[in-house]
């Protein structure tokens, strides 16, 4: 407890000592908890609202630890958009330093979208936070984001809602494109085995069965019991391939791959986008990339 208080005190002191003077701002500044959320917020915000991010691309949102630059960034922030439902266990630090100054928006909790529960691990039975893995879930996020921005900048409300509608149309298009690409995978091959059980919403949207070695990345990863249970399952069911994720070490899936002689494919992107020069630089690119990896590994039909 003493170490936590000391750590928090150091961050707060750094913010106070280094913060720039505040000036009148005709708009607002927002920050998103992780790169996928940032991409969705930018679609609605346009160029008139500054949109920063706490957990950058390529980094695991679950296991992040706030840095002094994160704290300094929030000195000039009005709204924090975060996923919630336990995705960001470090958010209690943000809440502790925000007081009444910041508006904290737990997007997943406010989204009009039916949740599923985590299928395994320490948090089994709790709401699964990965709603954005279904484009309809991402569209529900867009509605929340548009309402919040319109409330804070009512003179720009029409523009926010117009961009939200454009974003939802784009999400519908990518949803259809992913369905068409995955349609070539025989139903018997539609088993998706990953490290984290983060593909439940994706599986529901695209008719897969999804399994994870553990529930969410901030719990104990790859325990002996979890690995033994997955090894037993794989020996019985023999899926066509195993998959690893971009923000998680391959060590556990590689061990299962070698033990069972099943091929290992990836990376799949879930909790983070790639850098701009990578294959998942935005939300649509992420879904397209994941669909291609699955199509190749699970025996999708060859395009004409």
N, C-alpha and C positions, 0 to 999 in steps of 0.2 A: 504493500500500500504506500509506504514512504517513497519507494522508487517511482511509483506512478505519479504521486503528487509532485515530486521533484521534476519529473519529466514534463508534466503539464505546466508547471511554473516557468520552466526554462523556455518553453515554446511561447507562452504568453508574454514573457519579458522580451523575447526577441521581437515579437510583433509590436509591442509598445515602443521599443527603442528605435526600430527601423521603419516604422510606418511613415509614409509620406503625408504631408498635410492634405486635408480633405478640401476639395473644391466643388462648387456647384456642378451638378451633372444633369443634363436635360433628359437623360434616359436612365436605364438601370443596368446593373451588372449582375450576372448570375454565374453560378458554378455548378457543374454536374459531378456526381460522385465518381463516375467511371466513363470510359470512352464511348461505350454504346449509348449511354444516356446523353452524353454530350452531343453525339451525332443527331439524335432525335430532337433535342432541344434546339440545335442550330437550324434544323429544317423549319421550325416554327418561328424562331426569333428573327431570322434574316440578318441583315447587316446592321440593324439599328441597336441591337443588344449585344453586349460583350458576353461571350460564353467561354468560361475557362473550365478546367477539369482538375479534380483532385488526384485520381489514380490514372496515370497516363496510359496510352496504348501499349500493348504487350505485357502489362503488369496485371497480377491477380488481385481483383477487387476485394476478395474475401480476406486475404492475408496482409493487406497493406497496413503500414504504420504511418501515421501523420508525420510530416516533416516540417521544419521551420518555414520553408518556402510555402507549404500548404497554408500554414497559419497566416503568413503575410498576405497571401493571395486573398484570403477571406476578409481582410481589413476593409477592402473597398467593394465587398459583395453585398447585394441586397437579398438574393434568393439562392438557396441551395436546393437543387433537385437531386434527390437520392432515391434509390430503388426501394429500400426497406425490406420488410419481411425477413430480417436477419442477414441480408446479403452483405452489408457493411458493418461488421461488429465493432468497428472503430468509430462509428457515428456518435457514440455517447461522448466522445471527446469534443466533437463539433458542437453537440448540444450544450455541453458544459461551458463552452466559451462564447456561445451565441447570445445568451440572455434574451432581451427583447429586440436586439438589433437586427438579427437575421430572420428571414422567413424560411422555415424548413418544410419542404414538400416531400412527403413520402409517397412517391408516384404510384407504386404497385398497390398500396393499400387504398388509394383513391380511384384506381382504374376500374372501369365497368367491364370486368373480365373474370370469368369463372376460374378460381384457383384449383390446382391439384395439390397433393401432399407429397412430401419427400418420401421416397420409396425405401430407403435403407439408412443405416448409420445411426449416429447419436440423436439426430433430429428427425428420425422417422415419424411420420404422421403430422408434422408441422407444415404450414403452407410452403410450397416450393417458390422461391423468389424469382426464378428464371423465366418470367412471363414473356419477356421480349423475344424468346426463341420461337414463338409463333407470331407471324406478322399481324394477326388480329390482336394479340396482346400488345404489340408495339403500337398499333393504331389506337388502342385504349390509352396508352401512355400519351400519345399525341394530343388527345382530347384534354387530358389533365393539364398538360403543359400549356396549351392554348388558353384554357380558362384562367390559369394563374397569371400568365403574362398579360392577358386582356384586363384582368382586375387591377394590375399594378400600372399599366399604361393604357387607360381606356381610350385615349385619342388614337391609339394604334390598333385597337381591338379588331377592326375589320381586316386589317392586313394580316394579323396573327391568325385569324380564323380562315382566311383565304389560303394562307400557306399551309395550315393544318389540313385543309381539304385536299390540296395538291399532294401533300405528303402521304395522306391515306390512299389516294389513288395510286401513287407510286408503290406503296406497300402492297396493294392489291395486285398490281402487275408483277412484282417480284414473287409474291405468293403463288400466282399462277405459273410463273416460269419455273419455280422450284418444284411444284407438283408435277409439271410436265417432264422435267428432267428425272425425277424420282420414279415416275410411272414405269420406266423401263426396268426397274428392279423387281424381280419376282417376289411375290408375297412371302414365300418360304425363306427368302434371304434377308428379310427386313428385321434383323436383330442388330441393335446398336449397343455395343458394350464399351464403356468408357471408364475413366478413373472416377470422376465425379458424376453423380446422378443428376446432371444438369440438362438432360435432353427430354425430360418428361413432356413439356409443352410441344416441343418439336415432334416428338413421337405421336402425340395425340393429333397434331395437325396433319401429319403426313403418313399415318398408318404404319408406324414402326413399333417394335417392342424395345424399350430402352432399359438398360441395367447399368448400375455403377458399382464400383468396388466400395466406395464410401458415399455418404450423402452430400455433404458440402465441404468445400476445400478447407474451411477453417477448423474442422474437426481433425482428429488423429487420422493421418493418411496411411493406408496400406498396413493396417494392423494384421497380425498373424491370423486372427480369426476371420477377418474380412477377406484376406487373400485366399485362405483355405476354402471358404464358402464359394468364392468366385471360381476357384480352380475346379471344385466339384461340379459346379454348374456347367463350366465350359467342357469338361470331360464328357458330360451327358449330352449336352445340346449341340456342341460343335458348330458354332456360328461360322460364317464364311470368313470373317476378319474381326480383329480387335482395333480399337481406335484410341489415340492419345490426343490431348488438348494442348493448345498453344501456351497456356499459362501454368501447366503442371508438368513436373518432371516425368520423363518417359520410363523411369526406372521400374515402376510397378507393372505397367502394361507390358513392358519389354520382358520382364520376368515371366509373366503369364504367357506371353507369346512363345517364349523359348520352351517353357514347361509343356505347353499343349501343342506345339508345332502349328500354331495358327498365325497367319500373317498379321503384321501390325501396320496400320495406315494412319495418316494424319499429316499435319495437325488439323484438328477441328477447332474452330473459334467459338467461344461461348461467353466467357467473362471479360473479354477485351477484344478490341479491334487490333489489327496490325498497324504498323507504322505506314505512312503514306505510300511508301514504295513496296509494301507487302500486298498479299492477295486479298486482304480483308480490311481495306482502308476505310470503309464505311459500312453501314448496316446492310445495304443491298449486296455489296460485294462479299460480305461475310456469309450471307445465306447462299449466294451462288457458289462460293468456294466450297462450303460444306457439302452442298448438293453434288458437286463434281467429285469430291473425295469419296463420298458414299457411293455414287454411281460407279466409279472405277473399282472400288474395293468389293462391292457386293454384287457384281455381275450385271450391271445395267446394260440394256440393249445398246448396240453401237449406232450412233447417229448416221442417217443416210447421207 
